[in-house]
Amino acid sequence: MGALSPTHWLIIVAVLVLLFGAKRLPDAARSLGRSARILKSEVKELHPESKDEPAPPAAQAPPAAIPPVTPVVATPAPVVEPVSTEKKVG
């Protein structure tokens, strides 16, 4: 139950061709490749350029003062009695 066998891959490819068509699959693969390149470049920008140079220290702002919390008192909802739709005979 581990890896997919070649038969499984052929079924997956056949289903993809049936769903998207032979014309759209190359475009989808190209788009996926572009997205992967963009993701890779963005992740690379997050890390420092070289391991020899220390990362510049991040400027930390002093913690903001938290305003005091005012307690909220819940008022009970008014009791509403159900209205009967039956006509009273009498």
C-alpha positions in Angstrom: 0.0 0.0 0.0 3.0 2.3 -0.3 4.0 3.8 -3.6 1.9 3.9 -6.7 2.6 1.3 -9.4 2.9 2.1 -13.1 -0.6 1.0 -13.7 -1.9 3.5 -11.1 0.1 6.3 -12.8 -1.4 5.4 -16.2 -4.9 5.5 -14.8 -4.2 8.9 -13.2 -2.8 10.3 -16.4 -5.8 9.0 -18.4 -8.2 10.6 -16.0 -6.3 13.9 -16.2 -6.4 13.8 -20.0 -10.1 13.1 -19.9 -10.8 15.9 -17.4 -8.6 18.6 -18.9 -8.0 17.6 -22.5 -4.6 17.3 -24.2 -4.4 21.0 -25.1 -4.8 22.3 -21.5 -2.4 19.9 -19.8 0.9 21.5 -21.1 -0.4 25.0 -20.1 -1.3 23.7 -16.7 2.2 22.1 -16.3 3.8 25.4 -17.4 1.8 27.3 -14.9 2.6 24.9 -12.2 6.3 25.3 -13.0 6.1 29.1 -12.9 4.3 28.9 -9.5 7.0 26.6 -8.1 9.8 28.9 -9.3 8.1 31.9 -7.7 7.6 30.0 -4.5 11.2 29.0 -4.5 12.5 32.5 -5.0 10.2 33.9 -2.3 11.4 31.3 0.2 15.0 32.0 -0.8 14.4 35.7 0.0 13.3 34.9 3.5 16.6 33.3 4.4 19.8 35.3 4.8 22.1 35.6 1.7 25.0 33.7 3.2 25.5 31.8 6.4 28.7 33.7 7.2 27.0 37.0 7.5 24.7 37.4 10.5 21.2 38.5 9.7 20.5 42.1 10.4 18.8 42.6 13.8 15.1 43.2 13.5 14.0 46.5 14.9 11.5 45.6 17.7 9.0 48.2 18.8 8.2 48.4 22.5 5.1 46.5 23.3 2.0 48.6 23.0 0.0 49.4 26.1 -3.2 47.4 26.3 -6.2 49.5 27.2 -8.1 48.3 30.2 -11.1 46.1 29.6 -14.5 47.2 30.7 -16.7 44.5 31.9 -19.8 43.8 29.9 -22.9 43.0 31.9 -25.3 40.8 30.0 -29.0 41.7 30.4 -31.4 38.8 30.2 -33.6 38.6 27.1 -37.3 39.3 27.5 -39.5 36.3 27.8 -41.8 36.0 24.9 -44.8 33.6 25.1 -45.7 31.6 22.0 -48.6 32.8 20.0 -51.2 30.2 19.1 -52.5 30.2 15.6 -55.6 28.1 16.5 -58.9 29.9 16.6 -60.7 29.7 19.9 -64.3 28.6 19.7 -66.3 29.9 22.4 
